[in-house]
Amino acid sequence: MPSADRVAATDADFYLLEQSLEPAGRQLLHQVREFMEKSVQPVINHYWTREEFPHDLVGGLHQLGIAGVGYSGYGCPGGGCLLDGMIAMELARVDSSIATYFGVHSGLAMGSIYLCGSEEQKQRWLPPMARMEKIGAFGLTEPDVGSGAAGGLTTTARRDGGDWVLDGQKKWIGNATFADYTIIWARSLEDGQVKGFVVEKDTPGFETSKMHDKIALRVVQNAYITLDGVRVPEENRLQQADSFKDTAAVLRLTRAGVAWQATGCARGAYEHALAYARQRQQFGRPIAGFQLVQDLLVRMLANITSSACLCARLSALQQEGLAEDHHSALAKAFCTVRMRETVGWARELLGGNGILLENHVGRFVADAEAIYSYEGTREINTLIVGRAITGLGAFV
Ligand SMILES: Cc1cc2nc3c(=O)[nH]c(=O)nc-3n(C[C@H](O)[C@H](O)[C@H](O)COP(=O)(O)OP(=O)(O)OC[C@H]3O[C@@H](n4cnc5c(N)ncnc54)[C@H](O)[C@@H]3O)c2cc1C
């Protein structure tokens, strides 16, 4: 018989990363955990099945004061890059859709304004977004332009007196069906460069339609957007976004967040699998006592731990202002590959029960597919790192 004489180390924070946070940060992280475990976990599968967004539920999330933790000033709570990343991990540990909703708002949308807005624009938009009274979306991808957005954007911006007129289409834009502000990236007909525009809800010519029947992140409301002569005043053009290089600076920031999210998704699946293995009996004993099951669990834990440690170092580089595109790209590519592997092993460990939504792991497996592809596929992030280490661009 296997010995049952040891206390199980069920906490997946195996290298005690949480201890790197200040006490206030740890407390906030625990509040996020409590909200996600008590309010989201028991009901999220119902929303996932119906591909509905839990508008009634996210009020509790908005009150946590976690939007803009990675930024300074403008009504943002601050707290630093490590706390920001660990919050992303904590959200995804319970549900990747809620983590994505939050990441689009706090990372992509607020990040675009924080990095590319003028002082006046940051003062205008960031405080209500930090309070999550106003919600943001980020529109870069188009129906025919995904990975090749840098050179291939077809949405246009034409200057007309004090306004800009936007025309084109977007696809996959998270939160866009209900967002108050959608950042639209479009190519200027004046200088051919990509510029960012804050399009406010209900602007004439701006139409969204919800995408249906996704097999991943079904709670996230992704939209097609049609821009038909959308008139935006010059004061809504992000004043510090002069070319795609500025868009890339936003992606550098948010890809780090996605790496943390991927680690959280893997961690959630692992924790469900570990709990299951400890209570599920076969051959008269818990399956956790079988060597091959322990092998799976330890491989999962190693994936999570290595991903989390890599992300923590990336957060430190961000904090010191040393993070470059290739640092974020490596983390995004590595952590999402490890996530996909980990959620697959978690599902395997649950046997047939792994495909039942009620056991949660199936949702993690499905959601991982979207995280794997968005914010730059593995191939594109690999090419960014490849270019950095060889000095040779191999995109085309
Ligand atoms: C759930 C979800 C949410 C999203 N949310 C948003 C959002 O809020 N805002 C937004 O703007 N976008 C969003 N996206 C879009 C996302 O960023 C794109 O899906 C992603 O960038 C990949 O683009 P694509 O899907 O068009 O694939 P494609 O670019 O068509 O790529 C298809 C395949 O070809 C490969 N490939 C392409 N070029 C190369 C190359 N040079 N070398 C090698 N391989 C290559 C890719 O790696 C991929 O495997 C979202 C996507 C999803 C799935």
The ligand as a Gaussian input file, in Angstrom:
#p B3LYP/6-31G(d) Opt

LIG

0 1
 C      -10.734000      34.472000     -28.886000
 C       -9.969000      35.515000     -29.601000
 C       -9.975000      36.818000     -29.151000
 C       -9.340000      37.832000     -29.852000
 N       -9.427000      39.141000     -29.425000
 C       -8.914000      40.132000     -30.187000
 C       -9.122000      41.502000     -29.832000
 O       -9.747000      41.805000     -28.817000
 N       -8.613000      42.468000     -30.645000
 C       -7.920000      42.173000     -31.783000
 O       -7.491000      43.093000     -32.489000
 N       -7.702000      40.867000     -32.159000
 C       -8.190000      39.855000     -31.387000
 N       -7.981000      38.531000     -31.742000
 C       -7.253000      38.229000     -32.977000
 C       -5.930000      37.525000     -32.750000
 O       -4.979000      38.421000     -32.278000
 C       -5.554000      36.827000     -34.066000
 O       -6.391000      35.705000     -34.169000
 C       -4.098000      36.414000     -34.127000
 O       -3.266000      37.540000     -34.197000
 C       -3.813000      35.517000     -35.331000
 O       -4.350000      36.048000     -36.495000
 P       -5.303000      35.147000     -37.408000
 O       -6.274000      34.443000     -36.524000
 O       -5.881000      36.032000     -38.462000
 O       -4.401000      34.043000     -38.041000
 P       -3.488000      34.170000     -39.382000
 O       -2.643000      35.394000     -39.298000
 O       -4.347000      34.005000     -40.577000
 O       -2.550000      32.916000     -39.211000
 C       -2.950000      31.582000     -39.555000
 C       -1.756000      30.665000     -39.322000
 O       -0.659000      31.056000     -40.165000
 C        0.490000      31.257000     -39.365000
 N        1.312000      32.320000     -39.941000
 C        0.929000      33.551000     -40.336000
 N        1.981000      34.246000     -40.782000
 C        3.077000      33.455000     -40.651000
 C        4.473000      33.596000     -40.955000
 N        4.985000      34.736000     -41.453000
 N        5.286000      32.545000     -40.706000
 C        4.794000      31.404000     -40.177000
 N        3.486000      31.204000     -39.879000
 C        2.643000      32.216000     -40.120000
 C       -0.039000      31.636000     -37.992000
 O        0.925000      31.429000     -36.978000
 C       -1.249000      30.732000     -37.878000
 O       -0.864000      29.451000     -37.453000
 C       -8.610000      37.503000     -31.026000
 C       -8.565000      36.172000     -31.457000
 C       -9.230000      35.193000     -30.771000
 C       -9.172000      33.781000     -31.297000

